[in-house]
Amino acid sequence: MNRTQQTWGEKKIAGALFMDVKSAFNNVNKVLLGKRMEALELEPDLIRWTHNFMTGRKVKLVLDGKAWDASPINTGIPQGSPVAPILFVTYLSGIFDEVERAVPGVQGLSFADDIGWWVKAENEEEVAAKLAEAAAMSLDWAKDNGVAFDQGKMEGVLFWKKKGALTATICVGTSDIPFNSEATRWLGVWLDSQLTLKEHHAVRLKEGKKAIEWLRQLTGQMGLSPANCHKVMTACIQSVAMFESELWCKGDRVDSTIGRAKELQKEVNKQARAVTGCFRTTNCRALAMESGLRPATAQLENRQ
């Protein structure tokens, strides 16, 4: 977000293409992984350990209690192991060096098997062209490294201050990916073209309200104690409602922040009533003291 806002300060626009790796862990080649680890100058003993970790694996199909013979497999990382995501990220890291080197101005974003390419330019056509070039390089790298991208899950987003129809599209293989006219969800955050995060706040608030209703059922049917109710409220419900709120919280002087903080405070009050069982007419300050739940503004400041 900071990078995009700096781009706006330069009187330019930015855009991103989000790509999803298909069957991520299953397609890791141990030989290519070893070469990547060598390129990163990792310890030789660690490289040998990784090779042994991925060697001699077998899979067996069990259906309705009937087991078939085990078959050897030569690719893939054992899922469920703590080391699996580390090895996968190491394997995939090569794509960023190659694409960023080949396409000037393009910068990679990544979280596990979710990849994003970000670029700034003078207009939407130039943004689309650079992202298309990055996508083409990504597909070439994927082909050489046994990786596949799910083209049905690719999404493009244009970050600009204007409002209007978007005509440019990003050419990816045989498909044209349009820039989303609505907010785009990436890593749990809803990104709109002007980065107001209005949609993100509305979605998180809605999810928080749903979670409160689930808690009401627990307290009514299961007899959840106030102390345990408080733990569930802070660990589950408030974390859902305030997820990534630090992205839009800009201080008390911004009108949008004040309005959203007030909306969150109303939900905190509801949570406090659910914890204590107090009436709707109970004084909010007394309610806060009895429930032990911190005010929304204090929580937002803490998250920042």
MISEVEX-930666 format. One line per field, with one value per residue: residue number from 1; residue in one letter; x negated, y negated, z of N, C-alpha, C in turn. Coordinates in steps of 0.1 Angstrom, whole numbers. Layout:
residues N
nr <- NUM | ...
rest <- A | ...
n.u <- X | ...
n.v <- Y | ...
n.w <- Z | ...
ca.u <- X | ...
ca.v <- Y | ...
ca.w <- Z | ...
c.u <- X | ...
c.v <- Y | ...
c.w <- Z | ...
***
This chain:
residues 304
nr <- 1 | 2 | 3 | 4 | 5 | 6 | 7 | 8 | 9 | 10 | 11 | 12 | 13 | 14 | 15 | 16 | 17 | 18 | 19 | 20 | 21 | 22 | 23 | 24 | 25 | 26 | 27 | 28 | 29 | 30 | 31 | 32 | 33 | 34 | 35 | 36 | 37 | 38 | 39 | 40 | 41 | 42 | 43 | 44 | 45 | 46 | 47 | 48 | 49 | 50 | 51 | 52 | 53 | 54 | 55 | 56 | 57 | 58 | 59 | 60 | 61 | 62 | 63 | 64 | 65 | 66 | 67 | 68 | 69 | 70 | 71 | 72 | 73 | 74 | 75 | 76 | 77 | 78 | 79 | 80 | 81 | 82 | 83 | 84 | 85 | 86 | 87 | 88 | 89 | 90 | 91 | 92 | 93 | 94 | 95 | 96 | 97 | 98 | 99 | 100 | 101 | 102 | 103 | 104 | 105 | 106 | 107 | 108 | 109 | 110 | 111 | 112 | 113 | 114 | 115 | 116 | 117 | 118 | 119 | 120 | 121 | 122 | 123 | 124 | 125 | 126 | 127 | 128 | 129 | 130 | 131 | 132 | 133 | 134 | 135 | 136 | 137 | 138 | 139 | 140 | 141 | 142 | 143 | 144 | 145 | 146 | 147 | 148 | 149 | 150 | 151 | 152 | 153 | 154 | 155 | 156 | 157 | 158 | 159 | 160 | 161 | 162 | 163 | 164 | 165 | 166 | 167 | 168 | 169 | 170 | 171 | 172 | 173 | 174 | 175 | 176 | 177 | 178 | 179 | 180 | 181 | 182 | 183 | 184 | 185 | 186 | 187 | 188 | 189 | 190 | 191 | 192 | 193 | 194 | 195 | 196 | 197 | 198 | 199 | 200 | 201 | 202 | 203 | 204 | 205 | 206 | 207 | 208 | 209 | 210 | 211 | 212 | 213 | 214 | 215 | 216 | 217 | 218 | 219 | 220 | 221 | 222 | 223 | 224 | 225 | 226 | 227 | 228 | 229 | 230 | 231 | 232 | 233 | 234 | 235 | 236 | 237 | 238 | 239 | 240 | 241 | 242 | 243 | 244 | 245 | 246 | 247 | 248 | 249 | 250 | 251 | 252 | 253 | 254 | 255 | 256 | 257 | 258 | 259 | 260 | 261 | 262 | 263 | 264 | 265 | 266 | 267 | 268 | 269 | 270 | 271 | 272 | 273 | 274 | 275 | 276 | 277 | 278 | 279 | 280 | 281 | 282 | 283 | 284 | 285 | 286 | 287 | 288 | 289 | 290 | 291 | 292 | 293 | 294 | 295 | 296 | 297 | 298 | 299 | 300 | 301 | 302 | 303 | 304
rest <- M | N | R | T | Q | Q | T | W | G | E | K | K | I | A | G | A | L | F | M | D | V | K | S | A | F | N | N | V | N | K | V | L | L | G | K | R | M | E | A | L | E | L | E | P | D | L | I | R | W | T | H | N | F | M | T | G | R | K | V | K | L | V | L | D | G | K | A | W | D | A | S | P | I | N | T | G | I | P | Q | G | S | P | V | A | P | I | L | F | V | T | Y | L | S | G | I | F | D | E | V | E | R | A | V | P | G | V | Q | G | L | S | F | A | D | D | I | G | W | W | V | K | A | E | N | E | E | E | V | A | A | K | L | A | E | A | A | A | M | S | L | D | W | A | K | D | N | G | V | A | F | D | Q | G | K | M | E | G | V | L | F | W | K | K | K | G | A | L | T | A | T | I | C | V | G | T | S | D | I | P | F | N | S | E | A | T | R | W | L | G | V | W | L | D | S | Q | L | T | L | K | E | H | H | A | V | R | L | K | E | G | K | K | A | I | E | W | L | R | Q | L | T | G | Q | M | G | L | S | P | A | N | C | H | K | V | M | T | A | C | I | Q | S | V | A | M | F | E | S | E | L | W | C | K | G | D | R | V | D | S | T | I | G | R | A | K | E | L | Q | K | E | V | N | K | Q | A | R | A | V | T | G | C | F | R | T | T | N | C | R | A | L | A | M | E | S | G | L | R | P | A | T | A | Q | L | E | N | R | Q
n.u <- -8 | -19 | -38 | -22 | -8 | -29 | -35 | -12 | -18 | -37 | -23 | -15 | -1 | 7 | 6 | 16 | 11 | 25 | 15 | 21 | 6 | 10 | 18 | -4 | -25 | -28 | -42 | -69 | -101 | -128 | -154 | -157 | -150 | -173 | -193 | -184 | -187 | -215 | -221 | -213 | -233 | -232 | -239 | -258 | -253 | -227 | -214 | -218 | -204 | -178 | -175 | -175 | -153 | -132 | -134 | -127 | -99 | -65 | -32 | 1 | 33 | 63 | 95 | 128 | 120 | 104 | 71 | 47 | 16 | -14 | -29 | -59 | -69 | -84 | -84 | -74 | -66 | -64 | -33 | -21 | -43 | -64 | -85 | -78 | -64 | -86 | -105 | -90 | -87 | -113 | -119 | -102 | -112 | -130 | -116 | -111 | -135 | -141 | -119 | -118 | -143 | -140 | -118 | -117 | -110 | -89 | -78 | -79 | -54 | -47 | -32 | -35 | -19 | -6 | -10 | -20 | -23 | -35 | -34 | -43 | -31 | -25 | 1 | 31 | 29 | 2 | -4 | 10 | -4 | -30 | -24 | -14 | -37 | -52 | -36 | -39 | -66 | -65 | -50 | -67 | -89 | -75 | -69 | -94 | -101 | -84 | -60 | -27 | -2 | 30 | 51 | 77 | 80 | 66 | 62 | 66 | 58 | 62 | 47 | 57 | 67 | 89 | 123 | 141 | 148 | 128 | 107 | 85 | 68 | 51 | 30 | 26 | 12 | 34 | 55 | 74 | 71 | 92 | 91 | 103 | 134 | 146 | 138 | 108 | 99 | 71 | 50 | 67 | 74 | 95 | 90 | 96 | 97 | 90 | 78 | 92 | 102 | 127 | 146 | 133 | 134 | 162 | 167 | 152 | 165 | 190 | 184 | 175 | 199 | 214 | 198 | 204 | 230 | 227 | 213 | 233 | 250 | 234 | 231 | 257 | 266 | 245 | 236 | 214 | 189 | 185 | 158 | 145 | 160 | 151 | 125 | 129 | 141 | 121 | 101 | 112 | 135 | 130 | 106 | 114 | 131 | 115 | 94 | 65 | 71 | 53 | 44 | 62 | 66 | 59 | 54 | 70 | 78 | 88 | 117 | 130 | 117 | 126 | 153 | 154 | 142 | 162 | 182 | 170 | 168 | 195 | 199 | 181 | 194 | 217 | 204 | 195 | 219 | 226 | 207 | 211 | 238 | 254 | 281 | 294 | 296 | 276 | 250 | 224 | 197 | 196 | 202 | 179 | 160 | 169 | 168 | 142 | 133 | 114 | 117 | 126 | 110 | 86 | 78 | 73 | 52 | 33 | 29 | 18
n.v <- 12 | -13 | -16 | -19 | -42 | -61 | -60 | -73 | -98 | -105 | -111 | -89 | -57 | -24 | 12 | 46 | 81 | 111 | 144 | 179 | 208 | 240 | 271 | 270 | 282 | 307 | 308 | 303 | 306 | 326 | 326 | 301 | 285 | 289 | 277 | 251 | 245 | 247 | 225 | 205 | 207 | 224 | 245 | 274 | 298 | 295 | 294 | 320 | 334 | 325 | 337 | 365 | 365 | 362 | 385 | 420 | 422 | 433 | 439 | 449 | 461 | 461 | 472 | 474 | 492 | 510 | 516 | 506 | 516 | 501 | 473 | 460 | 425 | 397 | 370 | 340 | 327 | 339 | 334 | 317 | 318 | 297 | 286 | 286 | 262 | 244 | 255 | 254 | 227 | 220 | 234 | 220 | 195 | 188 | 178 | 151 | 137 | 142 | 131 | 104 | 95 | 97 | 82 | 49 | 28 | 43 | 58 | 85 | 101 | 122 | 150 | 180 | 202 | 182 | 157 | 124 | 98 | 66 | 33 | 0 | -27 | -50 | -49 | -29 | -11 | -7 | 4 | 28 | 40 | 44 | 61 | 83 | 91 | 99 | 120 | 138 | 144 | 157 | 180 | 193 | 198 | 215 | 237 | 247 | 256 | 274 | 264 | 253 | 228 | 217 | 206 | 199 | 186 | 163 | 128 | 94 | 61 | 26 | -2 | -33 | -68 | -77 | -74 | -52 | -33 | -5 | 4 | 18 | 50 | 78 | 98 | 132 | 160 | 178 | 163 | 134 | 113 | 93 | 60 | 59 | 46 | 44 | 47 | 65 | 96 | 106 | 126 | 125 | 98 | 72 | 54 | 23 | 2 | -24 | -21 | -25 | -6 | -2 | 18 | 40 | 35 | 36 | 63 | 77 | 67 | 78 | 105 | 106 | 101 | 124 | 143 | 135 | 143 | 171 | 174 | 167 | 188 | 208 | 199 | 201 | 227 | 245 | 236 | 219 | 204 | 170 | 163 | 180 | 173 | 147 | 152 | 166 | 145 | 125 | 139 | 151 | 137 | 109 | 108 | 117 | 96 | 74 | 79 | 71 | 44 | 24 | 15 | -3 | -21 | -53 | -71 | -94 | -117 | -114 | -112 | -88 | -68 | -74 | -70 | -42 | -32 | -38 | -21 | 4 | 2 | 3 | 30 | 41 | 34 | 51 | 75 | 74 | 75 | 100 | 115 | 108 | 110 | 89 | 63 | 45 | 18 | 13 | -7 | -18 | -22 | -8 | 16 | 22 | 24 | 46 | 67 | 67 | 62 | 44 | 9 | 1 | -18 | -18 | 8 | 6 | -12 | 2 | 23 | 10
n.w <- 0 | 8 | -12 | -34 | -28 | -28 | -55 | -65 | -56 | -73 | -95 | -110 | -119 | -105 | -107 | -103 | -106 | -97 | -90 | -88 | -76 | -88 | -73 | -54 | -35 | -45 | -69 | -66 | -76 | -66 | -76 | -89 | -68 | -52 | -68 | -67 | -40 | -39 | -54 | -37 | -19 | 3 | 32 | 24 | 38 | 46 | 21 | 12 | 33 | 27 | 2 | 9 | 25 | 7 | -8 | -16 | -11 | -8 | -20 | -11 | -20 | -4 | -3 | 7 | 27 | 14 | 5 | -19 | -36 | -26 | -43 | -57 | -55 | -71 | -70 | -53 | -20 | 13 | 27 | 56 | 71 | 91 | 78 | 51 | 39 | 40 | 24 | 0 | -5 | -8 | -32 | -50 | -50 | -70 | -92 | -88 | -89 | -116 | -131 | -122 | -131 | -158 | -166 | -164 | -136 | -126 | -96 | -73 | -52 | -25 | -8 | 3 | -19 | -32 | -55 | -65 | -89 | -91 | -105 | -116 | -137 | -165 | -175 | -178 | -199 | -202 | -178 | -180 | -201 | -190 | -169 | -183 | -196 | -174 | -166 | -188 | -186 | -161 | -167 | -184 | -167 | -149 | -166 | -171 | -146 | -136 | -125 | -122 | -130 | -119 | -141 | -140 | -116 | -116 | -111 | -119 | -108 | -107 | -94 | -88 | -88 | -101 | -112 | -132 | -163 | -170 | -196 | -206 | -207 | -193 | -210 | -207 | -215 | -234 | -226 | -216 | -190 | -172 | -155 | -123 | -115 | -91 | -56 | -49 | -35 | -17 | 1 | 22 | 24 | 13 | -15 | -29 | -58 | -51 | -26 | -2 | 14 | 22 | 16 | 26 | 54 | 58 | 51 | 71 | 94 | 91 | 92 | 118 | 132 | 126 | 139 | 166 | 169 | 168 | 191 | 210 | 208 | 218 | 245 | 253 | 249 | 256 | 280 | 285 | 305 | 318 | 319 | 301 | 279 | 275 | 267 | 243 | 229 | 226 | 213 | 190 | 179 | 180 | 167 | 142 | 134 | 134 | 117 | 99 | 103 | 108 | 84 | 74 | 95 | 103 | 123 | 147 | 134 | 109 | 91 | 80 | 95 | 121 | 119 | 113 | 135 | 154 | 145 | 151 | 178 | 186 | 181 | 199 | 222 | 220 | 222 | 248 | 262 | 255 | 269 | 296 | 300 | 305 | 304 | 276 | 282 | 299 | 313 | 292 | 301 | 325 | 316 | 300 | 320 | 335 | 316 | 308 | 283 | 259 | 248 | 213 | 200 | 215 | 209 | 182 | 180 | 193 | 175 | 154
ca.u <- 0 | -28 | -44 | -12 | -6 | -41 | -33 | -2 | -25 | -45 | -13 | -14 | 8 | 1 | 15 | 11 | 17 | 24 | 15 | 22 | -1 | 19 | 12 | -17 | -35 | -29 | -50 | -82 | -112 | -139 | -167 | -156 | -151 | -187 | -200 | -180 | -194 | -229 | -222 | -212 | -245 | -229 | -248 | -258 | -247 | -212 | -209 | -218 | -193 | -166 | -174 | -171 | -139 | -123 | -137 | -121 | -86 | -55 | -18 | 10 | 47 | 73 | 109 | 138 | 113 | 96 | 59 | 39 | 2 | -21 | -36 | -69 | -68 | -97 | -82 | -65 | -70 | -54 | -24 | -19 | -56 | -67 | -96 | -73 | -62 | -99 | -111 | -83 | -90 | -127 | -118 | -95 | -119 | -137 | -108 | -111 | -147 | -141 | -109 | -122 | -154 | -136 | -108 | -121 | -99 | -80 | -82 | -71 | -48 | -45 | -29 | -34 | -16 | 0 | -21 | -15 | -33 | -31 | -41 | -37 | -33 | -18 | 15 | 35 | 24 | -12 | -4 | 14 | -15 | -41 | -20 | -14 | -51 | -56 | -29 | -45 | -79 | -61 | -45 | -79 | -96 | -67 | -71 | -108 | -103 | -73 | -50 | -15 | 6 | 44 | 55 | 91 | 79 | 58 | 70 | 59 | 64 | 56 | 48 | 57 | 76 | 100 | 135 | 146 | 147 | 115 | 108 | 73 | 68 | 38 | 29 | 19 | 13 | 45 | 67 | 73 | 75 | 96 | 89 | 115 | 141 | 149 | 126 | 101 | 95 | 58 | 45 | 77 | 77 | 102 | 83 | 103 | 88 | 85 | 72 | 99 | 104 | 141 | 152 | 126 | 139 | 175 | 167 | 148 | 175 | 201 | 179 | 175 | 213 | 217 | 191 | 211 | 242 | 222 | 210 | 245 | 255 | 225 | 234 | 271 | 268 | 234 | 233 | 200 | 187 | 181 | 143 | 142 | 166 | 142 | 113 | 133 | 144 | 109 | 92 | 118 | 145 | 124 | 96 | 121 | 137 | 104 | 83 | 58 | 76 | 42 | 42 | 70 | 66 | 49 | 54 | 83 | 82 | 94 | 132 | 133 | 112 | 135 | 166 | 152 | 139 | 175 | 189 | 164 | 172 | 208 | 198 | 175 | 205 | 225 | 196 | 195 | 232 | 226 | 198 | 216 | 253 | 261 | 291 | 291 | 296 | 265 | 241 | 213 | 185 | 197 | 202 | 166 | 152 | 173 | 165 | 128 | 129 | 108 | 124 | 121 | 99 | 74 | 73 | 68 | 39 | 24 | 27 | 9
ca.v <- 0 | -24 | -17 | -24 | -56 | -68 | -61 | -83 | -111 | -108 | -113 | -77 | -47 | -11 | 23 | 59 | 94 | 122 | 157 | 190 | 220 | 252 | 283 | 265 | 290 | 320 | 307 | 298 | 316 | 326 | 322 | 287 | 278 | 290 | 267 | 238 | 244 | 244 | 211 | 197 | 209 | 230 | 255 | 287 | 309 | 292 | 298 | 335 | 338 | 323 | 348 | 377 | 363 | 364 | 398 | 432 | 420 | 441 | 436 | 460 | 457 | 469 | 469 | 483 | 502 | 518 | 509 | 510 | 517 | 488 | 470 | 450 | 412 | 390 | 355 | 336 | 325 | 345 | 324 | 319 | 316 | 283 | 282 | 285 | 248 | 237 | 260 | 250 | 213 | 220 | 238 | 210 | 182 | 185 | 171 | 137 | 132 | 143 | 122 | 90 | 92 | 97 | 71 | 37 | 21 | 53 | 63 | 96 | 102 | 137 | 157 | 195 | 204 | 170 | 148 | 112 | 89 | 52 | 24 | -13 | -32 | -63 | -47 | -15 | -2 | -4 | 13 | 41 | 46 | 49 | 73 | 94 | 96 | 106 | 133 | 146 | 149 | 166 | 192 | 199 | 204 | 226 | 248 | 253 | 261 | 284 | 257 | 248 | 217 | 219 | 194 | 195 | 179 | 151 | 116 | 81 | 49 | 13 | -12 | -47 | -77 | -80 | -65 | -50 | -20 | 0 | 11 | 26 | 63 | 84 | 111 | 143 | 172 | 176 | 156 | 120 | 111 | 78 | 54 | 60 | 33 | 44 | 49 | 78 | 103 | 112 | 129 | 121 | 84 | 68 | 42 | 16 | -5 | -36 | -16 | -30 | 6 | -3 | 31 | 49 | 32 | 41 | 77 | 81 | 64 | 88 | 118 | 105 | 103 | 138 | 150 | 133 | 152 | 184 | 174 | 166 | 202 | 216 | 195 | 205 | 242 | 252 | 230 | 214 | 195 | 157 | 162 | 187 | 165 | 136 | 157 | 168 | 132 | 118 | 147 | 155 | 128 | 96 | 110 | 117 | 83 | 64 | 85 | 62 | 31 | 15 | 10 | -15 | -30 | -63 | -81 | -100 | -129 | -110 | -109 | -74 | -60 | -77 | -63 | -28 | -29 | -38 | -9 | 15 | 0 | 9 | 45 | 44 | 34 | 63 | 86 | 72 | 79 | 115 | 120 | 106 | 113 | 76 | 58 | 35 | 5 | 12 | -18 | -12 | -21 | 3 | 29 | 24 | 28 | 59 | 76 | 68 | 60 | 30 | 1 | 3 | -28 | -13 | 20 | 2 | -18 | 14 | 31 | 1
ca.w <- 0 | 8 | -25 | -44 | -24 | -33 | -69 | -67 | -53 | -86 | -106 | -119 | -114 | -102 | -109 | -98 | -112 | -86 | -96 | -78 | -80 | -88 | -67 | -51 | -29 | -52 | -81 | -64 | -81 | -57 | -82 | -92 | -55 | -48 | -75 | -62 | -27 | -42 | -59 | -26 | -11 | 16 | 36 | 17 | 46 | 45 | 8 | 12 | 41 | 19 | -9 | 15 | 30 | -4 | -15 | -11 | -6 | -15 | -17 | -11 | -21 | 4 | -7 | 14 | 35 | 5 | 2 | -31 | -34 | -25 | -55 | -54 | -62 | -72 | -69 | -42 | -6 | 22 | 33 | 70 | 78 | 93 | 68 | 38 | 34 | 39 | 11 | -12 | -7 | -14 | -46 | -58 | -49 | -82 | -102 | -86 | -95 | -131 | -137 | -119 | -139 | -172 | -168 | -156 | -129 | -120 | -83 | -69 | -39 | -24 | 4 | 0 | -33 | -38 | -61 | -71 | -96 | -89 | -114 | -118 | -151 | -168 | -178 | -176 | -210 | -199 | -166 | -185 | -209 | -182 | -162 | -193 | -198 | -162 | -166 | -198 | -180 | -150 | -173 | -190 | -156 | -144 | -175 | -169 | -132 | -132 | -118 | -130 | -124 | -122 | -149 | -136 | -103 | -118 | -110 | -121 | -101 | -110 | -83 | -93 | -81 | -110 | -113 | -146 | -168 | -174 | -209 | -208 | -202 | -192 | -218 | -200 | -224 | -244 | -219 | -213 | -176 | -171 | -142 | -115 | -112 | -77 | -47 | -51 | -23 | -17 | 14 | 32 | 24 | 1 | -21 | -39 | -67 | -44 | -14 | 9 | 23 | 27 | 14 | 36 | 67 | 58 | 52 | 84 | 104 | 89 | 97 | 133 | 137 | 125 | 150 | 178 | 169 | 171 | 205 | 217 | 208 | 228 | 259 | 257 | 248 | 262 | 294 | 285 | 316 | 314 | 317 | 288 | 269 | 273 | 259 | 229 | 223 | 222 | 204 | 178 | 173 | 178 | 157 | 129 | 130 | 132 | 109 | 91 | 104 | 108 | 71 | 71 | 106 | 101 | 134 | 150 | 126 | 96 | 93 | 78 | 106 | 133 | 116 | 114 | 149 | 161 | 142 | 158 | 192 | 188 | 181 | 212 | 233 | 219 | 227 | 262 | 267 | 254 | 279 | 309 | 301 | 309 | 296 | 265 | 288 | 309 | 310 | 284 | 308 | 335 | 308 | 296 | 332 | 339 | 306 | 306 | 268 | 257 | 237 | 200 | 197 | 221 | 202 | 169 | 183 | 196 | 162 | 146
c.u <- -9 | -34 | -35 | -9 | -17 | -40 | -23 | -9 | -33 | -36 | -13 | -4 | 1 | 11 | 8 | 18 | 14 | 25 | 14 | 15 | 9 | 11 | -3 | -27 | -38 | -39 | -64 | -92 | -124 | -152 | -168 | -157 | -165 | -195 | -196 | -187 | -209 | -231 | -221 | -223 | -241 | -239 | -247 | -251 | -231 | -206 | -208 | -207 | -180 | -164 | -169 | -157 | -129 | -125 | -131 | -107 | -76 | -41 | -9 | 24 | 55 | 87 | 119 | 131 | 104 | 83 | 52 | 24 | -4 | -29 | -47 | -66 | -81 | -96 | -73 | -71 | -60 | -46 | -22 | -31 | -58 | -77 | -90 | -71 | -76 | -105 | -104 | -86 | -104 | -127 | -112 | -102 | -126 | -129 | -109 | -124 | -147 | -131 | -113 | -134 | -150 | -126 | -111 | -109 | -89 | -86 | -73 | -66 | -45 | -41 | -26 | -31 | -8 | -10 | -14 | -26 | -27 | -40 | -35 | -40 | -25 | -3 | 18 | 31 | 10 | -13 | 0 | 3 | -26 | -37 | -18 | -27 | -56 | -49 | -35 | -58 | -76 | -57 | -57 | -87 | -89 | -69 | -84 | -110 | -92 | -62 | -39 | -7 | 21 | 49 | 69 | 91 | 71 | 67 | 61 | 66 | 56 | 58 | 47 | 68 | 89 | 111 | 140 | 143 | 132 | 116 | 96 | 75 | 54 | 38 | 20 | 22 | 24 | 57 | 64 | 79 | 79 | 92 | 102 | 121 | 145 | 137 | 121 | 96 | 81 | 53 | 54 | 80 | 84 | 96 | 92 | 93 | 82 | 79 | 79 | 102 | 118 | 148 | 146 | 132 | 154 | 176 | 163 | 158 | 187 | 197 | 179 | 189 | 218 | 211 | 198 | 223 | 238 | 219 | 223 | 251 | 247 | 229 | 248 | 272 | 257 | 230 | 219 | 199 | 182 | 166 | 139 | 148 | 157 | 130 | 117 | 136 | 131 | 101 | 98 | 126 | 138 | 113 | 102 | 125 | 126 | 92 | 78 | 64 | 65 | 39 | 50 | 71 | 55 | 48 | 68 | 87 | 88 | 108 | 135 | 129 | 121 | 148 | 165 | 149 | 152 | 183 | 183 | 167 | 186 | 208 | 191 | 185 | 214 | 217 | 196 | 208 | 233 | 218 | 205 | 231 | 261 | 272 | 286 | 289 | 284 | 255 | 228 | 200 | 185 | 196 | 187 | 157 | 156 | 168 | 150 | 123 | 125 | 116 | 118 | 110 | 86 | 69 | 67 | 54 | 29 | 20 | 17 | -5
c.v <- -13 | -27 | -23 | -39 | -66 | -70 | -72 | -97 | -115 | -110 | -101 | -68 | -33 | 0 | 36 | 70 | 105 | 135 | 168 | 202 | 232 | 264 | 280 | 275 | 303 | 320 | 303 | 310 | 315 | 322 | 307 | 279 | 278 | 279 | 253 | 235 | 241 | 230 | 201 | 198 | 215 | 241 | 268 | 298 | 307 | 296 | 313 | 340 | 337 | 334 | 361 | 376 | 365 | 376 | 410 | 431 | 428 | 436 | 448 | 455 | 467 | 464 | 479 | 495 | 511 | 510 | 515 | 511 | 503 | 486 | 459 | 436 | 405 | 375 | 352 | 335 | 331 | 334 | 327 | 318 | 301 | 277 | 280 | 271 | 241 | 242 | 255 | 235 | 211 | 223 | 227 | 197 | 178 | 177 | 156 | 131 | 131 | 132 | 107 | 86 | 90 | 85 | 59 | 31 | 30 | 58 | 74 | 95 | 117 | 140 | 171 | 196 | 193 | 160 | 136 | 105 | 75 | 43 | 10 | -18 | -45 | -61 | -32 | -6 | 2 | 6 | 27 | 48 | 51 | 61 | 85 | 100 | 104 | 120 | 143 | 153 | 160 | 180 | 200 | 206 | 216 | 239 | 255 | 259 | 269 | 277 | 253 | 238 | 220 | 206 | 189 | 186 | 166 | 139 | 104 | 70 | 37 | 4 | -26 | -55 | -80 | -70 | -64 | -36 | -17 | 8 | 20 | 39 | 68 | 97 | 121 | 156 | 170 | 169 | 142 | 117 | 96 | 73 | 55 | 47 | 32 | 47 | 64 | 84 | 110 | 114 | 124 | 106 | 80 | 54 | 36 | 7 | -18 | -33 | -23 | -19 | 5 | 11 | 41 | 47 | 38 | 56 | 82 | 79 | 74 | 101 | 118 | 107 | 117 | 146 | 148 | 141 | 166 | 185 | 174 | 180 | 210 | 212 | 200 | 220 | 250 | 247 | 225 | 203 | 181 | 156 | 169 | 179 | 153 | 140 | 160 | 155 | 125 | 126 | 150 | 143 | 114 | 97 | 111 | 103 | 73 | 68 | 74 | 47 | 20 | 9 | -3 | -25 | -40 | -74 | -88 | -111 | -126 | -106 | -95 | -65 | -62 | -69 | -48 | -23 | -29 | -25 | 3 | 14 | 5 | 24 | 49 | 44 | 46 | 75 | 86 | 77 | 95 | 121 | 120 | 110 | 100 | 72 | 48 | 21 | 3 | 1 | -12 | -12 | -10 | 16 | 32 | 30 | 43 | 70 | 78 | 66 | 45 | 23 | 3 | -6 | -23 | -1 | 16 | -4 | -8 | 21 | 23 | 2
c.w <- 0 | -5 | -35 | -41 | -28 | -48 | -73 | -65 | -65 | -98 | -116 | -113 | -112 | -105 | -104 | -105 | -101 | -93 | -85 | -83 | -78 | -82 | -62 | -46 | -37 | -64 | -79 | -68 | -72 | -63 | -84 | -78 | -50 | -55 | -70 | -48 | -28 | -46 | -48 | -16 | 3 | 19 | 28 | 25 | 46 | 32 | 7 | 21 | 34 | 9 | -3 | 20 | 19 | -12 | -8 | -6 | -15 | -11 | -19 | -11 | -13 | 1 | -1 | 21 | 27 | 2 | -10 | -27 | -34 | -38 | -52 | -62 | -61 | -71 | -57 | -29 | 3 | 29 | 48 | 78 | 80 | 83 | 54 | 32 | 32 | 26 | -1 | -15 | -13 | -28 | -55 | -59 | -62 | -92 | -100 | -91 | -110 | -137 | -135 | -128 | -154 | -175 | -159 | -149 | -122 | -106 | -79 | -54 | -37 | -9 | 1 | -15 | -39 | -42 | -67 | -78 | -95 | -99 | -114 | -132 | -153 | -170 | -177 | -187 | -208 | -188 | -171 | -193 | -201 | -174 | -171 | -195 | -186 | -161 | -176 | -192 | -169 | -156 | -179 | -178 | -150 | -153 | -173 | -156 | -127 | -124 | -127 | -123 | -128 | -128 | -145 | -124 | -105 | -118 | -112 | -114 | -104 | -99 | -89 | -86 | -89 | -108 | -127 | -151 | -172 | -187 | -212 | -201 | -202 | -200 | -211 | -208 | -234 | -238 | -217 | -199 | -175 | -157 | -135 | -113 | -98 | -69 | -49 | -38 | -25 | -3 | 25 | 33 | 11 | -4 | -31 | -47 | -60 | -30 | -2 | 19 | 29 | 27 | 24 | 50 | 68 | 59 | 65 | 95 | 103 | 94 | 113 | 139 | 136 | 136 | 164 | 180 | 173 | 186 | 214 | 218 | 218 | 242 | 263 | 258 | 256 | 276 | 295 | 296 | 311 | 311 | 304 | 277 | 265 | 264 | 245 | 222 | 218 | 212 | 191 | 172 | 170 | 167 | 143 | 125 | 127 | 124 | 99 | 91 | 105 | 95 | 68 | 83 | 105 | 112 | 135 | 141 | 113 | 98 | 91 | 89 | 118 | 131 | 118 | 128 | 157 | 158 | 149 | 173 | 195 | 189 | 194 | 223 | 232 | 225 | 242 | 269 | 266 | 265 | 293 | 311 | 305 | 299 | 286 | 271 | 297 | 304 | 303 | 292 | 319 | 327 | 304 | 308 | 336 | 329 | 304 | 291 | 266 | 246 | 224 | 196 | 202 | 214 | 189 | 170 | 186 | 184 | 154 | 152
***
